Amino acid sequence: MRFLVAGGAGFMGSNLVRYLISAHEDAEVLVYDKLTYAGRLENLRGLEGDPRFRFERGDICDGEQLCRVISSYRPDVIVNLAAETHVDRSIRDPEPFIRTNVVGTFALLEAARKLDVPLLIHVSTDEVYGDIGDGPPSAEDSPFKPSSPYSASKAAGDLLCQAYWRTYRLPVRIVRPSNNYGPYQYPEKLIPRVILRAVHNLPIPIYGSGRQVRDWLHVEDFCRALDVVMKRGSNGEAYNVPGFNERTNLEVVEAILDILDKPRSLIRFVADRPGHDTRYAMKGDKILALGWRPQVPWLEGLRRTVQWYLENEWWWRPLLSDSFFSSDIPWG
Ligand SMILES: NC(=O)c1ccc[n+]([C@@H]2O[C@H](COP(=O)([O-])OP(=O)(O)OC[C@H]3O[C@@H](n4cnc5c(N)ncnc54)[C@H](O)[C@@H]3O)[C@@H](O)[C@H]2O)c1
């Protein structure tokens, strides 16, 4: 089974590559990645010598290169995780988000269509549903109401995938995971950022009241969900992947401080992010019907994640700039 993992040098992509190689004896994986600031070969360390693993540097917006790589590699499945992913960056500078998440998804769909790729799995997000406040969790057919340039660009990519199924019968499946956490996550994101600031005894800024609710899913559970969608899902369908684990940002920060035995007095409340969504949560009936369940309990997953960062300073030390130590922006 040949996989092409676009964005495989990022957080979820690198975890997925390791998962595919260990879970599928016959898996061969080619990572296609632009290596932006968030994509790092360090995330794939240890795989270089594996004959089942290959890396090609490339941009998903580059249709010609994509077609060349797909024609020569002939993947059975393409998984698209290539994206700009940081909400705060999208507010400061939306252009790269539109380019990669919209135009790049389009280029990938076109390449898959021209070259008759047997299956494309596109990774979308729970953020496409927007802020649900006190309302019921979003189902796959709930309306899209994205709030940030990031989530709007992800919604556009998701809709293009749906259109390519409807119009061309391109064999595409969409997964919409909730917030992932685990090893190799870039320290601009909430959990690694809080861990590393706490390790350095730095103040931990929290947006607004910290009462915003997110649903947390361990990245290993995401990898298993994607595998289940690949094996038992249907073309043209979208699958929510919830963690069934809603937590306020404040709860997340406090849990990390407790694990590290650091005082809660490190917490600082700062002005809220513009357009900040108060809550995301999703129903998971469709993926549950395929037999998937999250397996990593929240506190165990969080402890393991904290431990990974404590043991892998080689990985994060080069990423900490002066602004990491001085900035009072919550993440990024
Ligand atoms: N992390 C989460 O909590 C979460 C939750 C839901 C959905 N998602 C989605 O999952 C996917 C992966 O997220 P992540 O957290 O691993 O992201 P990440 O930022 O860690 O990694 C993104 C990867 O994509 C690569 N990339 C960016 N632009 C590219 C381009 N034009 N061409 C080729 N490669 C490019 C980067 O180099 C990087 O390796 C994204 O689509 C994201 O929207 C993430």
The ligand as an SDF file (V2000), in Angstrom:
LIG
                    3D

 44 48  0  0  0  0  0  0  0  0999 V2000
   -3.4040   20.4430   15.1220 N   0  0  0  0  0  0  0  0  0  0  0  0
   -4.7040   20.4260   15.3330 C   0  0  0  0  0  0  0  0  0  0  0  0
   -5.1620   20.5130   16.4790 O   0  0  0  0  0  0  0  0  0  0  0  0
   -5.6720   20.2740   14.1800 C   0  0  0  0  0  0  0  0  0  0  0  0
   -7.0280   20.0840   14.4580 C   0  0  0  0  0  0  0  0  0  0  0  0
   -7.9210   19.9000   13.3920 C   0  0  0  0  0  0  0  0  0  0  0  0
   -7.4440   19.9010   12.0980 C   0  0  0  0  0  0  0  0  0  0  0  0
   -6.1170   20.1050   11.8390 N   0  0  0  0  0  0  0  0  0  0  0  0
   -5.6660   20.0710   10.4390 C   0  0  0  0  0  0  0  0  0  0  0  0
   -4.7510   18.9920   10.3370 O   0  0  0  0  0  0  0  0  0  0  0  0
   -3.7310   19.2840    9.3750 C   0  0  0  0  0  0  0  0  0  0  0  0
   -2.3610   19.1350   10.0030 C   0  0  0  0  0  0  0  0  0  0  0  0
   -2.2570   20.0290   11.1120 O   0  0  0  0  0  0  0  0  0  0  0  0
   -0.9240   20.1240   11.9740 P   0  0  0  0  0  0  0  0  0  0  0  0
   -1.2940   20.6290   13.2990 O   0  0  0  0  0  0  0  0  0  0  0  0
   -0.1360   18.8790   11.8450 O   0  0  0  0  0  0  0  0  0  0  0  0
   -0.1650   21.2970   11.1780 O   0  0  0  0  0  0  0  0  0  0  0  0
    1.3490   21.7600   11.1910 P   0  0  0  0  0  0  0  0  0  0  0  0
    1.3200   23.2440   11.0420 O   0  0  0  0  0  0  0  0  0  0  0  0
    2.1110   21.1630   12.3240 O   0  0  0  0  0  0  0  0  0  0  0  0
    1.9480   21.1010    9.8440 O   0  0  0  0  0  0  0  0  0  0  0  0
    1.5540   21.5160    8.5610 C   0  0  0  0  0  0  0  0  0  0  0  0
    2.5420   20.9050    7.5690 C   0  0  0  0  0  0  0  0  0  0  0  0
    2.1360   21.3130    6.2430 O   0  0  0  0  0  0  0  0  0  0  0  0
    3.3100   21.7300    5.5430 C   0  0  0  0  0  0  0  0  0  0  0  0
    2.8890   22.6970    4.5270 N   0  0  0  0  0  0  0  0  0  0  0  0
    2.3860   23.9590    4.7310 C   0  0  0  0  0  0  0  0  0  0  0  0
    2.1390   24.5440    3.5470 N   0  0  0  0  0  0  0  0  0  0  0  0
    2.4500   23.6430    2.5830 C   0  0  0  0  0  0  0  0  0  0  0  0
    2.3960   23.6660    1.1780 C   0  0  0  0  0  0  0  0  0  0  0  0
    1.9570   24.7480    0.5110 N   0  0  0  0  0  0  0  0  0  0  0  0
    2.8040   22.5730    0.4950 N   0  0  0  0  0  0  0  0  0  0  0  0
    3.2620   21.4650    1.1500 C   0  0  0  0  0  0  0  0  0  0  0  0
    3.3570   21.4150    2.4950 N   0  0  0  0  0  0  0  0  0  0  0  0
    2.9560   22.4800    3.1970 C   0  0  0  0  0  0  0  0  0  0  0  0
    4.2160   22.3310    6.6020 C   0  0  0  0  0  0  0  0  0  0  0  0
    5.5650   22.3900    6.1720 O   0  0  0  0  0  0  0  0  0  0  0  0
    3.9850   21.3600    7.7540 C   0  0  0  0  0  0  0  0  0  0  0  0
    4.8450   20.2570    7.6600 O   0  0  0  0  0  0  0  0  0  0  0  0
   -4.0600   20.6990    8.8740 C   0  0  0  0  0  0  0  0  0  0  0  0
   -4.8150   20.5970    7.6910 O   0  0  0  0  0  0  0  0  0  0  0  0
   -4.9070   21.3010    9.9760 C   0  0  0  0  0  0  0  0  0  0  0  0
   -5.7860   22.2880    9.4610 O   0  0  0  0  0  0  0  0  0  0  0  0
   -5.2200   20.3020   12.8560 C   0  0  0  0  0  0  0  0  0  0  0  0
  1  2  1  0
  2  3  2  0
  2  4  1  0
  4  5  1  0
  4 44  2  0
  5  6  2  0
  6  7  1  0
  7  8  2  0
  8  9  1  0
  8 44  1  0
  9 10  1  0
  9 42  1  0
 10 11  1  0
 11 12  1  0
 11 40  1  0
 12 13  1  0
 13 14  1  0
 14 15  2  0
 14 16  1  0
 14 17  1  0
 17 18  1  0
 18 19  2  0
 18 20  1  0
 18 21  1  0
 21 22  1  0
 22 23  1  0
 23 24  1  0
 23 38  1  0
 24 25  1  0
 25 26  1  0
 25 36  1  0
 26 27  1  0
 26 35  1  0
 27 28  2  0
 28 29  1  0
 29 30  1  0
 29 35  2  0
 30 31  1  0
 30 32  2  0
 32 33  1  0
 33 34  2  0
 34 35  1  0
 36 37  1  0
 36 38  1  0
 38 39  1  0
 40 41  1  0
 40 42  1  0
 42 43  1  0
M  CHG  2   8   1  16  -1
M  END
$$$$
